[in-house]
Amino acid sequence: MPDSIKDIYEHEFGLPQPEKEKNNYLLHIGLFLLTFITTTIAGAQWISGQPGPYQFSFILKGLPYSISIMFIISCHEFGHYFAARYHKVKATLPYYIPFPPILIFINFGTMGAVIKTKSIIPTKKAMFDIGAAGPIAGFIACLIVLVYGFTHVPGIEYLLKIHPDFFSPDFGKNGIELVFGNTLLFSLLKVIFIHGSQFFPPMSEVYHYPYLCVGWFGLFVTAMNMIPIGQLDGGHIAYTMFGEKKHFNIALVSFFILLALGFLGLFEELLNLDFSIGWTGWLLWALLLFFVIKLKHPHVPDDSELDFKRMLLGYFSFFIFIISFSPTPFMIAMPK
């Protein structure tokens, strides 16, 4: 998440002011370990397709998942952290956010991580570097995990151990089916690495494959953060690249696109339509952006323009957004 979003949370929810904060290493380590535990349990659940039992042998199955997801989250947040340190902006170490994987249907065991800035970001260049470093570092980590996942897809026997009736005509008819939405990058990697008659799971079964699941989730989170609105990472980048007025216009367009995708998903669910595009979650995210994070980026008293290299890097970051974004990231099919 972008660093200065934390300022919003402090203002809205009355959290302590960052300048009064000190790094509490025990807290950071404790949150890391707790998040590692919750993601390991979540990984075991995703991979096996079962909620338990919570025996040691069952939980161990989630280690490839948790190691991968902690790697991606850490790369993203330390990208922000080291960029802040480079520009002499005081910042905390990452606060990892565990989430018990037993509370909701779609739960990855964590809500990511955040760092807090403890001093003012002085220039547009510094804001750009801090905002862009996180998603770019996280994207590279996602790409590493995905390439490994695509080049190490187990044979059909792996899936048959989870679903012995996978080839049965009645498979999935009596249960809820969760389908991950495709992205341009995910599709491209499939074309590059999956050849001929080599087995590759359908998007309704990808979550059983830890590296593919985590890589896909990493792209999803990267895309959410790269939406060019307010103080999201993408908002920081767009503001520093294009200026205050153009950024707000871009934010408005992005907001209404999210609303449209959200309402399409909502209408599809309520009216039992088949748009095959949209997701209700985009509506919730749009409302959160509007009421909490805000569409408009706070004014930065620096009129200098970014250099050519940073502009090029900014366009590359939005290319990352395009190839990582899915208009329908989750599809849930009810029993037939």
C-alpha positions as CSV (number, residue, x, y, z in Angstrom):
1,M,0.0,0.0,0.0
2,P,1.2,3.6,-0.6
3,D,3.0,5.1,2.4
4,S,0.9,8.2,2.8
5,I,-2.4,6.3,3.0
6,K,-1.3,5.7,6.5
7,D,-1.8,9.4,7.2
8,I,-5.4,9.1,6.1
9,Y,-5.9,6.2,8.5
10,E,-4.4,8.2,11.3
11,H,-6.6,11.2,10.6
12,E,-9.8,9.1,10.1
13,F,-9.4,6.6,12.9
14,G,-7.4,8.5,15.4
15,L,-4.2,6.5,15.3
16,P,-1.0,7.9,16.8
17,Q,0.8,10.5,14.7
18,P,3.8,9.1,12.9
19,E,6.3,11.5,14.2
20,K,5.7,10.2,17.7
21,E,6.2,6.6,16.6
22,K,9.3,4.5,17.0
23,N,10.2,1.2,15.4
24,N,9.0,-1.5,17.7
25,Y,11.0,-4.5,16.4
26,L,9.1,-7.0,18.6
27,L,5.8,-5.8,17.1
28,H,7.1,-6.0,13.5
29,I,8.5,-9.5,14.1
30,G,5.4,-10.6,15.9
31,L,3.1,-9.4,13.1
32,F,5.4,-11.1,10.6
33,L,5.3,-14.4,12.4
34,L,1.5,-14.2,12.9
35,T,0.9,-13.4,9.3
36,F,3.2,-16.2,8.3
37,I,1.0,-18.6,10.4
38,T,-2.3,-17.3,9.0
39,T,-1.0,-17.5,5.4
40,T,0.3,-21.0,6.0
41,I,-3.1,-22.1,7.2
42,A,-4.8,-20.3,4.3
43,G,-2.4,-21.9,1.9
44,A,-3.2,-25.4,3.2
45,Q,-6.9,-24.7,2.8
46,W,-6.5,-23.3,-0.8
47,I,-4.3,-26.2,-1.9
48,S,-6.3,-29.0,-0.3
49,G,-9.7,-27.5,-0.8
50,Q,-10.6,-28.4,2.8
51,P,-11.0,-26.3,5.9
52,G,-8.9,-28.7,8.0
53,P,-8.2,-30.7,10.1
54,Y,-5.6,-28.4,11.6
55,Q,-3.0,-31.1,12.1
56,F,0.7,-30.4,11.7
57,S,0.9,-32.5,8.5
58,F,-2.0,-30.5,7.0
59,I,-0.6,-27.1,7.9
60,L,2.8,-28.0,6.3
61,K,1.1,-28.2,2.9
62,G,0.6,-24.4,3.1
63,L,4.3,-23.5,3.3
64,P,4.9,-23.0,-0.4
65,Y,2.0,-20.7,-0.4
66,S,2.9,-18.7,2.7
67,I,6.6,-18.4,1.7
68,S,5.6,-17.1,-1.7
69,I,3.0,-14.6,-0.5
70,M,5.3,-13.3,2.2
71,F,8.1,-12.9,-0.4
72,I,5.8,-10.8,-2.7
73,I,4.4,-8.6,0.2
74,S,7.9,-8.0,1.6
75,C,9.3,-7.0,-1.8
76,H,6.5,-4.5,-2.3
77,E,6.8,-2.9,1.1
78,F,10.6,-2.9,1.3
79,G,10.5,-1.3,-2.1
80,H,8.6,1.6,-0.5
81,Y,10.9,1.5,2.6
82,F,14.2,1.6,0.8
83,A,13.1,4.3,-1.6
84,A,12.0,6.4,1.4
85,R,15.4,5.8,3.1
86,Y,17.1,6.9,-0.1
87,H,15.3,10.2,-0.1
88,K,15.9,10.7,3.7
89,V,12.2,10.2,4.5
90,K,11.8,8.5,7.8
91,A,9.6,5.4,7.6
92,T,8.8,2.4,9.8
93,L,9.5,-1.1,8.9
94,P,6.5,-3.0,7.4
95,Y,3.5,-3.8,9.6
96,Y,2.3,-7.2,8.3
97,I,-1.5,-7.6,8.6
98,P,-2.6,-11.1,9.5
99,F,-6.2,-12.2,8.7
100,P,-7.7,-15.4,10.1
101,P,-8.4,-17.7,7.1
102,I,-11.6,-19.1,8.7
103,L,-13.8,-16.0,8.6
104,I,-14.8,-15.5,4.9
105,F,-15.1,-17.5,1.7
106,I,-12.3,-15.7,-0.2
107,N,-9.4,-15.2,2.2
108,F,-5.7,-15.3,1.5
109,G,-4.7,-15.2,5.1
110,T,-3.5,-11.6,5.1
111,M,-4.5,-8.1,4.2
112,G,-1.0,-7.3,3.0
113,A,1.3,-5.0,4.9
114,V,1.9,-1.2,5.4
115,I,4.7,1.1,6.3
116,K,4.2,4.5,7.9
117,T,6.1,7.6,6.8
118,K,7.3,9.6,9.8
119,S,8.4,12.8,8.0
120,I,7.2,14.9,5.1
121,I,7.9,13.7,1.5
122,P,9.7,16.8,0.3
123,T,9.6,16.6,-3.5
124,K,7.6,15.1,-6.4
125,K,10.7,13.1,-7.4
126,A,10.8,11.6,-3.9
127,M,7.0,10.9,-3.9
128,F,7.3,9.3,-7.4
129,D,10.2,7.1,-6.3
130,I,8.5,6.0,-3.1
131,G,5.2,5.4,-4.8
132,A,6.6,3.5,-7.8
133,A,9.2,1.4,-6.0
134,G,6.7,-0.7,-4.1
135,P,4.5,-2.0,-7.0
136,I,7.5,-2.4,-9.4
137,A,9.4,-4.5,-6.8
138,G,6.2,-6.5,-5.9
139,F,5.5,-7.1,-9.6
140,I,9.0,-8.5,-10.2
141,A,8.5,-10.8,-7.2
142,C,5.1,-11.9,-8.7
143,L,6.8,-12.6,-12.0
144,I,9.4,-14.7,-10.4
145,V,6.8,-16.8,-8.5
146,L,4.6,-17.1,-11.6
147,V,7.4,-18.2,-13.9
148,Y,8.4,-20.8,-11.3
149,G,4.7,-21.9,-11.1
150,F,4.2,-22.1,-14.8
151,T,7.4,-24.1,-15.3
152,H,6.6,-26.5,-12.5
153,V,3.0,-27.4,-13.1
154,P,2.4,-31.0,-11.8
155,G,0.6,-33.5,-13.9
156,I,-3.1,-34.3,-13.7
157,E,-2.4,-36.9,-10.9
158,Y,-1.9,-33.9,-8.6
159,L,-5.4,-32.6,-9.2
160,L,-6.9,-36.0,-9.1
161,K,-5.6,-36.5,-5.5
162,I,-7.6,-33.5,-4.5
163,H,-10.6,-34.2,-6.8
164,P,-10.8,-37.9,-7.6
165,D,-14.0,-37.2,-9.5
166,F,-12.6,-34.4,-11.6
167,F,-13.5,-36.1,-14.9
168,S,-16.9,-37.2,-13.7
169,P,-19.9,-35.5,-15.6
170,D,-21.3,-34.6,-12.2
171,F,-18.2,-32.9,-10.9
172,G,-18.9,-29.5,-9.4
173,K,-22.7,-29.7,-9.9
174,N,-23.5,-29.7,-6.2
175,G,-21.0,-27.1,-4.9
176,I,-20.0,-23.5,-5.2
177,E,-17.4,-23.0,-7.9
178,L,-14.8,-20.2,-7.5
179,V,-13.2,-19.1,-10.8
180,F,-10.2,-16.7,-10.9
181,G,-10.4,-14.1,-13.6
182,N,-7.7,-14.1,-16.3
183,T,-5.2,-11.2,-16.9
184,L,-3.1,-10.4,-19.9
185,L,0.1,-11.4,-18.2
186,F,-1.3,-14.7,-16.9
187,S,-2.6,-15.6,-20.4
188,L,0.8,-14.6,-22.0
189,L,2.7,-16.8,-19.5
190,K,0.4,-19.7,-20.3
191,V,1.1,-19.3,-24.1
192,I,4.9,-19.1,-23.4
193,F,5.3,-22.0,-21.0
194,I,2.4,-24.4,-21.5
195,H,2.8,-26.4,-24.8
196,G,0.9,-29.0,-26.7
197,S,-0.9,-31.6,-24.6
198,Q,0.7,-30.5,-21.4
199,F,-1.9,-30.3,-18.6
200,F,-2.8,-27.0,-17.2
201,P,-5.6,-26.5,-14.6
202,P,-8.7,-24.5,-15.5
203,M,-9.1,-21.1,-13.7
204,S,-11.6,-22.8,-11.4
205,E,-8.8,-25.0,-10.0
206,V,-5.8,-22.7,-10.1
207,Y,-6.0,-22.0,-6.4
208,H,-4.9,-25.6,-5.6
209,Y,-1.5,-24.7,-7.1
210,P,0.3,-22.5,-4.6
211,Y,2.7,-20.6,-6.9
212,L,0.1,-19.9,-9.5
213,C,-2.4,-18.9,-6.9
214,V,0.0,-16.6,-5.1
215,G,1.3,-15.1,-8.3
216,W,-2.2,-14.4,-9.5
217,F,-3.1,-12.8,-6.1
218,G,0.0,-10.7,-6.3
219,L,-1.1,-9.3,-9.7
220,F,-4.5,-8.6,-8.3
221,V,-3.2,-6.6,-5.3
222,T,-0.7,-4.8,-7.6
223,A,-3.5,-3.8,-9.9
224,M,-5.6,-2.5,-7.0
225,N,-2.8,-0.4,-5.7
226,M,-1.9,0.9,-9.2
227,I,-5.3,2.4,-9.9
228,P,-4.5,6.1,-10.5
229,I,-6.7,7.5,-7.7
230,G,-5.9,9.6,-4.7
231,Q,-3.0,8.3,-2.6
232,L,-2.8,4.8,-4.0
233,D,0.5,4.0,-5.5
234,G,-0.9,4.7,-8.9
235,G,-2.3,8.0,-7.6
236,H,1.1,9.1,-6.4
237,I,2.7,8.2,-9.8
238,A,0.0,9.9,-11.9
239,Y,0.1,13.0,-9.7
240,T,3.8,13.4,-10.0
241,M,3.8,12.6,-13.7
242,F,0.9,14.7,-14.9
243,G,0.2,17.3,-12.3
244,E,-2.7,18.0,-10.0
245,K,-5.4,18.9,-12.5
246,K,-4.7,16.0,-15.0
247,H,-4.4,13.6,-12.1
248,F,-7.8,14.5,-10.8
249,N,-9.4,14.0,-14.2
250,I,-7.7,10.6,-14.5
251,A,-8.9,9.7,-11.0
252,L,-12.5,10.6,-11.9
253,V,-12.4,8.5,-15.1
254,S,-10.9,5.6,-13.2
255,F,-13.4,5.9,-10.4
256,F,-16.4,5.8,-12.8
257,I,-14.9,2.8,-14.6
258,L,-14.6,1.0,-11.2
259,L,-18.2,2.0,-10.5
260,A,-19.4,0.6,-13.8
261,L,-17.6,-2.7,-13.3
262,G,-19.0,-2.9,-9.8
263,F,-22.6,-2.3,-10.8
264,L,-22.3,-4.8,-13.7
265,G,-21.2,-7.4,-11.2
266,L,-24.0,-6.4,-8.8
267,F,-26.7,-6.5,-11.5
268,E,-25.4,-9.9,-12.7
269,E,-25.7,-11.3,-9.2
270,L,-29.1,-9.8,-8.3
271,L,-30.8,-10.3,-11.7
272,N,-29.1,-13.5,-12.6
273,L,-27.7,-12.0,-15.8
274,D,-24.7,-13.2,-17.7
275,F,-22.5,-10.1,-18.5
276,S,-19.3,-12.1,-17.9
277,I,-17.6,-8.9,-16.9
278,G,-17.6,-6.9,-13.7
279,W,-17.3,-7.7,-10.0
280,T,-19.2,-6.5,-7.0
281,G,-15.9,-6.0,-5.1
282,W,-15.0,-3.2,-7.5
283,L,-18.0,-1.3,-6.3
284,L,-16.9,-1.7,-2.7
285,W,-13.4,-0.7,-3.5
286,A,-14.7,2.4,-5.4
287,L,-16.7,3.5,-2.4
288,L,-13.7,3.0,-0.1
289,L,-11.6,5.1,-2.4
290,F,-14.2,7.9,-2.6
291,F,-15.1,8.1,1.1
292,V,-11.8,7.1,2.9
293,I,-8.8,7.4,0.6
294,K,-10.4,10.2,-1.5
295,L,-10.1,10.8,-5.2
296,K,-8.0,13.9,-5.1
297,H,-4.3,13.8,-4.3
298,P,-3.2,16.3,-1.6
299,H,-1.3,19.3,-3.0
300,V,2.5,19.0,-3.1
301,P,4.2,22.4,-3.0
302,D,6.7,21.4,-5.7
303,D,6.3,22.5,-9.3
304,S,9.3,20.7,-10.7
305,E,8.7,18.2,-13.5
306,L,10.0,14.6,-13.5
307,D,13.0,13.7,-15.6
308,F,12.7,11.5,-18.7
309,K,13.9,8.4,-16.9
310,R,11.2,8.7,-14.2
311,M,8.5,9.5,-16.8
312,L,9.5,6.3,-18.7
313,L,9.4,4.3,-15.5
314,G,6.0,5.8,-14.7
315,Y,4.6,4.6,-18.0
316,F,6.1,1.2,-17.4
317,S,4.3,1.1,-14.0
318,F,1.0,1.7,-15.7
319,F,1.8,-1.0,-18.3
320,I,2.2,-3.3,-15.3
321,F,-1.2,-2.1,-14.1
322,I,-2.8,-3.0,-17.5
323,I,-1.3,-6.5,-17.8
324,S,-2.1,-7.2,-14.1
325,F,-5.7,-6.0,-14.1
326,S,-8.7,-8.3,-14.4
327,P,-12.2,-6.6,-14.8
328,T,-13.7,-9.8,-13.3
329,P,-11.1,-11.2,-10.8
330,F,-13.5,-13.5,-9.1
331,M,-16.5,-15.4,-10.5
332,I,-18.7,-17.5,-8.2
333,A,-20.9,-20.1,-9.8
334,M,-23.7,-21.5,-7.6
335,P,-24.7,-25.1,-7.6
336,K,-26.5,-26.2,-10.8
